[in-house]
Amino acid sequence: MTTDKLIISPSPHIHSGDSVEKNMYGVLIALVPAWMVSLVFFGLGALIVTAVSIASCVLFEYLIQRFLIKGRITVGDGSALITGTLLAFNLPSSLPVWIILIGALAAIGIGKMSFGGLGNNIFNPALVGRVFLLISFPVQMTNWPEPGLFPLHYTDAVSGATTLAMLKGHFGEWPSYAAMLSGKMGGSLGEVSAIALLIGGVYMLWKKIITWHIPVSILLTVAVFTGVMYGIDSTQYANPFVHLLSGGLLLGAIFMATDYVTSPMTPKGMMIFGAGIGIITVAIRLFGAYPEGMSFAILIMNAFTPLINRYVKPKRFGEVINNG
């Protein structure tokens, strides 16, 4: 007779080869194509901004954990590297070093560690840093260097307008679709190449680091909303392809809105979350004061994530449904 007894233990009961470190470094690999494009078109500026942002984010996280929280040091898990990279991707390639340092401190200190570190933050840390800088230093944060081939200039780069700024101000002609796909246009250093960002997105889908629900719901919502407005008045509003390929839409939809901690857990919740981001983004772009609304939209919907998780959740196994 067997003496084995039923063993009851807390979840998780299903294990896989995934880990925080594996997924974090997988995201970093997916970001490489966009970073390579930024080096081609923004050269020295892209290198300096990225290096300073990553180094400062890692340093600030270490110092806060070591001397303020006095807990376990977790800078090796890759999350600070991703925060630094994504913060850099949301900055102009001519931004002075001292402003980058302030942004990194806001991202790590306010956006991440003030909530208790990885897994506890409510808002995407990189976007907290970006929006903090945009509000604090609007002139420097909207100084967009003209792209070239491996330029060696940094803070003295020639400035130009982004595609969305042209649309908002109704001046100039926006770049060709080829330029939007390749990345030869003004903007934050990591948002300019649609092809590079899509390659990174396909890689993460292939590795199952993210699912399709949030990116597709964002892009579909933006396409429908802008398509309706374009149909109403094509002289006033740009067509959906311009909106999809310009600004930080693809960067945000693929790499920032899909953050595990700050996005809903269920597929249905993810699609509601993505649709909300799409609606807010287009509303700000078309009717707001800023030409770009992706960062604000993601942060706003981050705040709704707990509510979405609460009211959009799967039925419990064995739950009795009363049909009256």
C-alpha positions in Angstrom: 0.0 0.0 0.0 1.3 3.4 -0.9 1.9 5.9 1.8 2.0 8.9 -0.5 -0.3 11.7 0.6 -1.8 14.6 -1.3 0.6 17.5 -1.1 -0.9 21.0 -1.2 1.4 23.9 -2.0 1.0 27.5 -3.1 1.3 28.6 -6.8 3.0 28.6 -9.2 2.4 25.0 -10.1 3.6 25.2 -13.8 7.2 26.0 -14.3 9.1 27.0 -17.4 12.6 28.2 -18.5 11.5 31.8 -18.3 13.1 34.2 -15.8 13.3 37.9 -15.2 16.8 38.0 -16.5 16.1 36.0 -19.6 13.1 38.1 -20.6 14.9 41.4 -19.9 17.9 40.5 -21.9 15.6 39.2 -24.7 14.0 42.7 -24.8 17.5 44.3 -25.0 18.3 42.0 -28.0 15.1 43.1 -29.7 16.1 46.8 -29.2 19.4 46.3 -31.0 18.1 46.9 -34.6 16.6 50.3 -33.6 19.8 51.3 -31.8 21.9 50.4 -34.8 19.7 52.7 -37.0 20.1 55.5 -34.4 23.8 55.1 -34.7 23.7 55.4 -38.5 21.5 58.5 -38.6 22.5 60.3 -35.3 26.0 59.0 -34.9 28.0 60.3 -31.9 24.9 61.9 -30.3 23.1 58.5 -30.2 26.2 56.8 -28.7 26.6 59.4 -26.0 22.9 59.7 -25.0 22.5 55.9 -24.8 25.7 55.3 -22.9 25.0 58.1 -20.3 21.3 57.0 -19.9 22.1 53.3 -19.3 25.1 54.0 -17.0 23.2 56.5 -14.9 20.1 54.3 -14.6 22.2 51.4 -13.4 24.2 53.6 -11.0 21.2 55.3 -9.5 19.4 52.0 -9.0 22.5 50.6 -7.3 23.0 53.6 -5.0 19.3 53.7 -4.0 19.3 50.0 -3.2 22.7 50.1 -1.4 22.3 53.2 0.7 18.6 54.1 1.0 16.6 50.9 0.7 19.5 48.8 2.0 18.1 45.6 0.4 19.2 43.1 -2.1 21.1 44.6 -5.1 19.3 43.6 -8.3 21.0 45.7 -11.0 22.1 42.4 -12.7 18.5 41.5 -13.6 18.6 43.7 -16.7 15.7 45.9 -15.8 17.8 49.0 -15.2 19.5 48.4 -18.5 16.1 48.4 -20.3 15.0 51.5 -18.4 18.2 53.3 -19.5 17.9 52.1 -23.1 14.2 53.0 -23.4 14.8 56.4 -21.8 17.5 57.1 -24.3 15.3 56.0 -27.1 12.8 58.7 -26.1 15.3 61.5 -26.0 16.8 63.8 -28.7 20.3 62.7 -29.7 21.6 66.2 -28.9 20.3 66.3 -25.3 23.0 67.6 -22.8 24.5 65.0 -20.4 23.3 66.8 -17.2 19.6 66.7 -18.4 20.0 63.0 -19.2 21.2 62.4 -15.6 18.1 64.2 -14.3 15.9 62.1 -16.4 17.6 58.9 -15.3 17.2 59.9 -11.6 13.5 60.6 -12.2 13.0 57.3 -14.1 14.7 55.2 -11.4 14.1 57.2 -8.3 10.6 58.3 -8.9 9.2 55.9 -11.4 10.7 52.7 -10.1 12.4 52.6 -6.7 9.9 54.9 -4.9 7.3 52.1 -5.4 9.7 49.4 -4.1 11.6 48.4 -7.2 10.9 46.0 -10.1 7.4 44.4 -9.9 5.9 47.1 -7.7 6.1 50.2 -9.9 2.7 51.5 -11.2 4.0 53.5 -14.1 6.6 52.7 -16.8 9.8 54.2 -15.4 11.4 55.2 -18.7 8.3 57.2 -19.6 8.2 58.8 -16.1 11.7 60.1 -16.9 10.8 61.2 -20.3 7.7 63.1 -19.3 9.5 64.7 -16.4 12.1 66.0 -18.8 9.5 67.1 -21.3 7.7 69.2 -18.7 10.9 70.5 -17.1 13.0 71.2 -20.2 10.6 71.6 -23.1 13.0 73.5 -25.3 15.9 71.0 -25.1 13.5 68.1 -25.3 12.0 69.3 -28.6 15.3 70.2 -30.3 15.4 67.4 -32.9 18.7 67.0 -34.9 18.5 66.4 -38.6 19.5 62.8 -39.5 22.7 62.2 -41.5 25.1 59.3 -42.1 27.2 58.7 -39.0 27.4 62.4 -38.0 30.1 63.3 -35.5 28.4 66.4 -34.0 26.6 66.2 -30.7 25.1 69.2 -29.0 25.8 71.5 -32.0 23.7 69.5 -34.4 21.4 71.2 -36.9 17.8 71.0 -35.7 14.7 70.3 -37.6 11.0 69.5 -37.1 9.5 66.1 -36.6 6.8 64.7 -38.8 4.1 65.2 -36.1 5.3 68.7 -35.4 4.8 69.4 -39.2 1.3 68.0 -39.0 0.4 70.0 -35.9 1.7 73.2 -37.3 0.6 72.6 -40.9 3.9 73.5 -42.3 6.4 71.7 -44.6 6.1 68.3 -46.2 6.4 65.2 -44.0 9.1 62.6 -45.0 8.4 59.9 -47.5 7.2 56.5 -46.4 10.6 55.1 -47.3 12.2 57.6 -44.9 9.7 56.7 -42.2 10.4 53.0 -42.6 14.2 53.4 -42.7 14.5 56.1 -40.0 15.9 59.0 -42.0 13.7 61.6 -40.3 13.8 63.8 -37.2 12.7 62.5 -33.8 13.8 60.7 -30.7 16.8 58.5 -31.4 15.0 55.2 -31.0 11.7 55.9 -32.6 12.5 56.8 -36.1 12.8 53.5 -37.9 9.6 51.6 -38.3 11.3 48.6 -39.9 13.8 48.2 -37.0 11.1 48.5 -34.4 8.9 45.9 -36.2 11.9 43.5 -36.4 12.3 43.8 -32.7 8.6 43.2 -32.2 8.6 40.1 -34.3 11.6 38.8 -32.4 9.8 39.3 -29.0 6.7 37.6 -30.4 8.8 34.7 -31.6 10.5 34.3 -28.3 7.1 34.7 -26.5 8.4 37.6 -24.5 5.2 39.6 -25.4 1.9 38.7 -26.9 0.2 40.4 -29.8 -2.8 41.8 -27.9 -1.5 45.2 -26.8 0.5 46.2 -29.9 -2.2 45.2 -32.3 -5.0 46.8 -30.3 -3.0 50.1 -30.2 -2.2 50.1 -33.9 -5.6 49.1 -35.0 -7.3 51.7 -32.8 -5.0 54.4 -34.1 -5.5 53.3 -37.7 -9.3 53.3 -37.4 -9.5 56.7 -35.5 -7.2 58.5 -37.8 -8.8 56.8 -40.8 -12.2 58.2 -39.8 -10.7 61.7 -39.3 -8.9 61.5 -42.7 -12.1 60.5 -44.3 -14.0 63.5 -42.8 -11.3 66.0 -43.9 -8.2 64.9 -45.8 -6.9 68.5 -46.0 -6.9 68.9 -42.2 -5.8 65.4 -41.1 -3.1 63.0 -42.2 -3.8 59.5 -43.4 -3.4 56.6 -41.0 -0.1 55.4 -42.4 1.6 58.7 -41.5 0.4 58.4 -37.9 1.4 54.7 -37.7 4.9 55.2 -39.0 5.8 58.5 -37.2 6.4 59.6 -33.7 6.8 57.1 -30.8 3.8 55.0 -31.7 5.6 51.8 -32.7 8.2 52.2 -30.0 5.5 52.7 -27.4 3.2 50.0 -28.7 5.9 47.3 -29.0 8.3 48.0 -26.2 6.7 50.3 -23.5 3.0 49.5 -23.3 3.8 45.8 -23.2 5.8 46.2 -19.9 4.7 43.2 -17.7 4.4 45.2 -14.5 2.3 48.1 -15.7 0.0 46.4 -18.2 -3.1 44.1 -17.6 -2.7 40.4 -17.2 -5.5 39.0 -19.3 -5.8 39.1 -23.1 -9.2 40.9 -22.8 -7.7 43.4 -20.4 -4.7 43.9 -22.7 -6.9 44.8 -25.6 -8.9 47.3 -23.5 -5.6 48.8 -22.3 -4.3 49.0 -25.9 -7.5 50.6 -27.3 -7.4 53.2 -24.5 -3.8 54.1 -25.4 -4.7 54.4 -29.1 -7.7 56.7 -28.4 -5.8 59.0 -26.0 -2.8 59.1 -28.3 -4.8 60.2 -31.3 -6.9 62.6 -29.3 -3.7 64.4 -28.1 -2.1 64.4 -31.5 -5.1 65.8 -33.3 -6.7 68.1 -30.6 -4.1 68.6 -27.8 -1.3 71.0 -27.3 1.5 68.4 -27.9 2.2 66.9 -31.3 2.8 63.5 -29.8 0.7 61.8 -27.2 2.0 58.3 -26.8 4.0 58.8 -23.6 1.0 60.5 -21.9 -1.4 57.9 -23.1 0.6 54.9 -21.8 1.1 56.6 -18.4 -2.6 57.4 -18.1 -3.6 53.8 -19.0 -0.9 52.5 -16.5 -3.0 54.2 -13.8 -6.1 52.2 -15.0 -4.3 48.9 -15.1 -5.3 47.8 -11.5 -8.9 48.7 -12.3 -8.8 46.7 -15.6 -7.3 43.7 -13.8 -10.0 43.9 -11.1 -13.0 43.9 -13.5 -11.6 41.9 -16.4 -10.5 38.6 -15.1 -11.1 35.0 -16.0 -13.7 32.9 -14.1 -12.3 30.9 -11.2 -12.2 27.1 -11.8 -15.3 25.6 -10.2 -17.1 28.8 -9.8 -20.9 28.4 -9.6 -22.7 30.8 -11.9 -26.2 31.8 -10.8 -28.5 32.3 -13.8 -31.4 33.2 -11.7 
